[in-house]
Amino acid sequence: MRRAPVPALMACVLLSLYAPAATAATATEGGGPDWTVTPASGGGRPSLYLEGPPGTVLEDALSLTNRGDRPLTLRLGADADAGAGTGAGAGSGADAGRDSGTGAAWAGWVRFATDRVTVPPRTRADVPFTVTVPTTTPPGDHTGTLTATTAPPRAREATVPLRLRVTGPRLPALTVENLRIDSDAIHYTLVNRGNTPLDAHVTLHAKGTRGTTLLHRPEHSTGRALPPAARRPVITPWPSDDRPGLDRVTVHVTATAAGTRRARAEATYTPPGAVAAVWTTGTLATAAVAAAAGTALRRRRQDREAPR
């Protein structure tokens, strides 16, 4: 493995005459009897391993060996293993693979010196490639393959396993945002503010104005892992049996994940019926006060007008 300080690809493909004795011990990952693809300059290594922090550019090369007596044209690409990633990032490119652990198209970070190579007969071509790790990539492992495919109509594919480890400290952080309540459900958003995927667990609790518990949902998982910088809206149905009637209710949401502090949010909900009840009670109270004041005023007038 080599590291380059800036993203750059070697602009050349190294060609050498194929020597059977020199490659007889090389592990072949695929191809056929007339061609192979292996890690370059690896002393027979069966796979590729690259490691570095975010923002680095990692370099290596593939060896394409044509044992046949005709020129061989191969197209090069990269694919990520489904569900094998534990980090995240962003990439682009026609051969970008998917990392289902975080949804990151990390295979798009791979760039070959050329993605289409014609290897002369009985010749080996060493093709350099780089892996550019974005600066925002969290620590984690990514696995996949580099591929070499022959042209149709008899297309064949050979692969070399690739393992990429992104190093660095893990910084987990979780928040609960945008909490609101309506008559049918509780709405809030879980936000991953850190750099590592989180398995969030949530507890819901609602109390009335007199401290009566109206709703309690013990700690439960929110499903699949929440990737870094991701926002996940959550809607929890409000069962009719638990809904407040004329009582104002305060809802507390507490979210936890491994390595994080407890994230909390609080919101108050007043049912429409409670507003009407408060309005009616207030109106009656105001009328009663007005009536008492009127009665007192009339009595004072009568006292002043009475003969002495």
C-alpha positions as CSV (number, residue, x, y, z in Angstrom):
1,M,0.0,0.0,0.0
2,R,1.2,3.5,-0.8
3,R,-0.3,6.9,0.2
4,A,-0.3,9.9,-2.0
5,P,-0.6,13.4,-0.5
6,V,-3.0,14.6,-3.2
7,P,-5.6,12.8,-5.5
8,A,-3.6,11.8,-8.6
9,L,-3.5,8.8,-10.9
10,M,-0.4,7.5,-12.6
11,A,-1.0,8.2,-16.3
12,C,0.8,5.1,-17.5
13,V,0.0,1.4,-17.7
14,L,3.2,-0.7,-17.2
15,L,3.5,-3.5,-19.6
16,S,5.9,-6.5,-19.4
17,L,6.4,-9.7,-21.2
18,Y,4.6,-12.6,-19.5
19,A,7.0,-15.1,-17.9
20,P,5.3,-18.4,-16.9
21,A,7.9,-19.2,-14.3
22,A,7.4,-15.8,-12.5
23,T,3.6,-16.1,-12.3
24,A,3.1,-19.8,-11.7
25,A,2.7,-19.2,-7.9
26,T,0.5,-16.1,-8.2
27,A,-3.0,-16.7,-6.8
28,T,-5.6,-16.3,-9.5
29,E,-8.9,-14.7,-8.5
30,G,-10.6,-15.3,-11.8
31,G,-10.5,-15.0,-15.5
32,G,-9.9,-18.2,-17.4
33,P,-7.1,-20.4,-18.7
34,D,-5.9,-17.5,-21.0
35,W,-5.9,-14.5,-18.6
36,T,-5.8,-13.6,-14.9
37,V,-6.1,-10.6,-12.6
38,T,-4.2,-10.3,-9.3
39,P,-2.8,-7.6,-7.0
40,A,0.4,-6.2,-8.4
41,S,3.8,-6.5,-6.7
42,G,2.3,-8.4,-3.9
43,G,4.4,-11.6,-3.7
44,G,1.3,-13.7,-4.3
45,R,-1.1,-11.8,-2.1
46,P,-4.7,-13.0,-2.9
47,S,-6.4,-9.7,-2.0
48,L,-5.9,-5.9,-1.5
49,Y,-5.9,-4.1,1.8
50,L,-5.8,-0.3,2.2
51,E,-6.0,1.7,5.3
52,G,-5.9,5.4,6.1
53,P,-7.7,8.4,7.7
54,P,-10.3,10.6,6.1
55,G,-8.9,12.9,3.5
56,T,-6.1,10.6,2.4
57,V,-5.5,9.1,-1.0
58,L,-4.4,5.5,-1.1
59,E,-2.6,3.8,-4.0
60,D,-2.1,0.3,-5.3
61,A,-2.2,-1.5,-8.7
62,L,-3.8,-4.5,-10.4
63,S,-1.9,-7.0,-12.6
64,L,-3.7,-8.1,-15.8
65,T,-1.9,-11.1,-17.4
66,N,-2.8,-12.2,-21.0
67,R,-1.5,-15.7,-21.6
68,G,-3.2,-16.0,-25.0
69,D,-1.9,-15.4,-28.5
70,R,-4.4,-12.5,-29.2
71,P,-4.8,-9.0,-27.7
72,L,-7.2,-8.9,-24.8
73,T,-9.4,-5.9,-23.9
74,L,-10.6,-5.6,-20.3
75,R,-12.9,-3.1,-18.6
76,L,-12.0,-2.3,-14.9
77,G,-14.5,-1.3,-12.2
78,A,-15.3,-1.6,-8.5
79,D,-18.2,-3.0,-6.5
80,A,-19.0,-2.8,-2.8
81,D,-20.2,-5.8,-0.9
82,A,-23.9,-5.4,0.1
83,G,-24.2,-4.9,3.9
84,A,-20.5,-5.1,4.5
85,G,-19.7,-1.5,5.4
86,T,-19.6,0.0,8.8
87,G,-18.6,3.6,7.9
88,A,-20.1,6.1,5.6
89,G,-19.2,8.6,2.9
90,A,-20.0,9.9,-0.5
91,G,-18.7,9.0,-3.9
92,S,-19.6,9.2,-7.6
93,G,-18.7,7.4,-10.8
94,A,-20.2,5.0,-13.3
95,D,-18.9,2.0,-11.4
96,A,-19.9,3.2,-7.9
97,G,-21.1,0.4,-5.7
98,R,-23.5,0.6,-2.8
99,D,-22.6,0.1,0.9
100,S,-25.9,-0.9,2.4
101,G,-24.6,-0.5,5.9
102,T,-24.7,3.2,5.5
103,G,-26.0,3.8,2.0
104,A,-22.6,5.1,0.9
105,A,-21.5,4.7,-2.7
106,W,-17.9,4.2,-1.5
107,A,-16.8,2.2,-4.6
108,G,-17.0,5.5,-6.4
109,W,-13.9,6.6,-4.5
110,V,-11.9,4.2,-6.7
111,R,-10.2,5.6,-9.8
112,F,-8.1,3.6,-12.2
113,A,-5.3,5.1,-14.4
114,T,-7.6,3.9,-17.2
115,D,-10.8,1.9,-17.0
116,R,-10.3,0.2,-20.3
117,V,-7.0,-1.7,-21.1
118,T,-5.9,-3.7,-24.1
119,V,-3.2,-6.2,-23.1
120,P,-1.0,-7.6,-25.9
121,P,-0.5,-11.4,-26.2
122,R,1.8,-13.0,-23.6
123,T,2.0,-9.7,-21.7
124,R,1.2,-8.4,-18.2
125,A,-0.2,-4.9,-17.6
126,D,0.0,-3.3,-14.2
127,V,-2.8,-0.7,-13.9
128,P,-2.4,1.8,-10.9
129,F,-5.5,2.9,-9.1
130,T,-6.3,5.3,-6.2
131,V,-8.9,5.3,-3.4
132,T,-9.7,8.8,-2.4
133,V,-11.3,8.9,1.1
134,P,-13.6,12.0,1.6
135,T,-12.7,14.2,4.6
136,T,-16.2,13.6,6.0
137,T,-15.9,9.8,6.1
138,P,-16.4,8.2,9.6
139,P,-14.2,5.4,10.8
140,G,-15.2,1.9,9.6
141,D,-14.5,-1.0,7.3
142,H,-15.6,-1.4,3.7
143,T,-15.2,-4.5,1.7
144,G,-15.8,-5.2,-2.0
145,T,-14.1,-6.2,-5.2
146,L,-12.2,-4.8,-8.1
147,T,-13.4,-6.3,-11.3
148,A,-12.0,-6.9,-14.8
149,T,-14.5,-7.8,-17.5
150,T,-13.9,-9.0,-21.1
151,A,-15.9,-7.5,-24.0
152,P,-19.1,-9.1,-25.3
153,P,-20.3,-11.4,-26.8
154,R,-18.3,-13.8,-24.6
155,A,-18.1,-11.6,-21.6
156,R,-16.3,-13.0,-18.6
157,E,-15.4,-11.3,-15.2
158,A,-12.6,-11.8,-12.8
159,T,-12.4,-10.2,-9.3
160,V,-9.9,-9.3,-6.6
161,P,-11.2,-8.8,-3.1
162,L,-10.6,-5.3,-1.6
163,R,-10.8,-4.3,2.0
164,L,-10.7,-0.6,2.9
165,R,-10.3,0.5,6.6
166,V,-11.0,4.2,7.4
167,T,-9.2,5.0,10.6
168,G,-9.9,7.7,13.2
169,P,-11.8,8.3,16.5
170,R,-15.5,7.5,16.7
171,L,-17.6,10.4,17.8
172,P,-21.2,9.4,18.5
173,A,-23.8,12.1,19.0
174,L,-27.6,11.9,18.9
175,T,-30.4,14.6,19.2
176,V,-34.2,14.6,19.2
177,E,-35.7,17.5,17.2
178,N,-39.0,18.9,15.9
179,L,-41.2,17.2,18.5
180,R,-44.8,18.0,18.0
181,I,-48.1,16.3,19.0
182,D,-51.5,16.2,17.5
183,S,-54.7,14.2,18.2
184,D,-53.5,11.1,16.3
185,A,-49.8,10.8,16.7
186,I,-46.5,12.0,18.2
187,H,-44.0,13.3,15.6
188,Y,-40.3,13.9,16.1
189,T,-36.9,13.5,14.3
190,L,-33.9,11.6,15.3
191,V,-30.6,13.2,14.1
192,N,-27.2,11.6,14.1
193,R,-24.8,14.5,14.8
194,G,-21.7,12.3,15.1
195,N,-19.5,10.3,12.7
196,T,-20.5,6.8,13.3
197,P,-23.7,4.8,12.7
198,L,-26.1,4.7,15.7
199,D,-28.7,2.1,16.9
200,A,-31.1,4.5,18.6
201,H,-33.6,3.4,21.3
202,V,-36.5,5.7,22.3
203,T,-38.7,6.0,25.4
204,L,-42.0,8.0,25.3
205,H,-43.9,9.3,28.3
206,A,-46.9,11.6,28.6
207,K,-48.4,13.2,31.7
208,G,-51.5,15.3,32.4
209,T,-51.6,18.6,34.4
210,R,-52.1,16.6,37.7
211,G,-49.2,14.3,37.0
212,T,-51.4,11.4,35.7
213,T,-49.6,9.1,33.2
214,L,-51.5,9.2,30.0
215,L,-49.0,7.4,27.8
216,H,-45.9,5.3,28.4
217,R,-43.9,3.4,25.8
218,P,-40.9,1.7,27.3
219,E,-37.5,1.8,25.6
220,H,-37.6,0.3,22.1
221,S,-35.5,0.3,19.0
222,T,-36.2,2.5,16.0
223,G,-35.1,-0.1,13.5
224,R,-32.1,0.0,11.3
225,A,-28.9,1.9,12.2
226,L,-28.9,5.7,11.7
227,P,-26.0,6.7,9.5
228,P,-23.9,9.8,10.3
229,A,-25.5,13.2,9.4
230,A,-28.8,11.4,8.7
231,R,-32.2,12.6,9.9
232,R,-35.0,10.1,10.5
233,P,-38.6,11.3,11.0
234,V,-40.6,9.1,13.4
235,I,-44.3,9.0,13.8
236,T,-45.8,7.2,16.9
237,P,-49.6,6.6,16.7
238,W,-51.6,8.0,19.6
239,P,-54.2,5.3,20.5
240,S,-57.7,6.7,21.1
241,D,-57.7,5.0,24.6
242,D,-54.6,7.0,25.6
243,R,-55.5,10.4,24.1
244,P,-56.2,13.2,26.6
245,G,-59.8,14.4,26.7
246,L,-60.0,17.8,28.4
247,D,-56.5,17.7,30.1
248,R,-53.4,19.4,28.7
249,V,-50.6,16.8,28.3
250,T,-46.8,17.1,28.3
251,V,-44.9,14.5,26.2
252,H,-41.3,13.6,26.9
253,V,-39.1,11.8,24.3
254,T,-35.8,10.3,25.5
255,A,-33.4,8.7,22.9
256,T,-30.2,6.7,23.7
257,A,-27.5,5.0,21.7
258,A,-24.2,3.3,22.6
259,G,-21.6,5.9,23.5
260,T,-23.9,8.9,23.5
261,R,-25.5,11.1,26.1
262,R,-29.3,10.9,26.6
263,A,-31.1,13.1,24.1
264,R,-34.4,14.6,25.4
265,A,-37.2,16.7,24.0
266,E,-40.4,18.0,25.5
267,A,-43.6,19.4,24.1
268,T,-47.1,20.3,25.4
269,Y,-50.4,19.5,23.7
270,T,-53.8,20.9,24.6
271,P,-56.8,19.1,23.1
272,P,-59.4,21.2,21.3
273,G,-62.0,20.1,23.9
274,A,-59.8,21.4,26.7
275,V,-59.7,24.8,25.0
276,A,-63.5,25.0,24.8
277,A,-63.8,23.9,28.4
278,V,-61.4,26.5,29.6
279,W,-63.1,29.1,27.4
280,T,-66.6,28.2,28.9
281,T,-65.3,28.1,32.4
282,G,-63.6,31.5,31.9
283,T,-66.8,33.0,30.4
284,L,-68.9,31.8,33.3
285,A,-66.4,33.1,35.9
286,T,-66.3,36.5,34.2
287,A,-70.1,36.6,34.1
288,A,-70.3,35.8,37.8
289,V,-67.8,38.5,38.7
290,A,-69.7,41.0,36.6
291,A,-73.0,40.1,38.3
292,A,-71.5,40.4,41.8
293,A,-70.0,43.8,40.9
294,G,-73.4,45.0,39.6
295,T,-75.2,43.8,42.7
296,A,-72.7,45.6,44.9
297,L,-73.0,48.8,42.9
298,R,-76.8,48.8,43.1
299,R,-76.7,48.4,46.9
300,R,-74.4,51.3,47.3
301,R,-76.7,53.5,45.2
302,Q,-79.7,52.4,47.3
303,D,-77.8,53.2,50.5
304,R,-77.0,56.7,49.3
305,E,-80.5,57.4,48.1
306,A,-82.3,56.2,51.3
307,P,-83.8,59.0,53.5
308,R,-81.9,59.7,56.7
